[in-house]
């Protein structure tokens, strides 16, 4: 599975250029999915993936990288 996790502090902004690049790259092979991750903190996170993920799968990706 190809996926990229993006996170940012509540005071900041997401890196939209990096997210757009990930969407463009992943869309070359088909549909792209985005899922918000419950970080249980003041941080926001999204996963961009080439396959549809469950909440649990997305959280696992986030917490493994955190």
Beta strands, then each sheet from edge to edge (+ up, - down):
strand 1: 3-9
strand 2: 33-37
strand 3: 43-49
sheet 1: 1+ 3- 2+
end
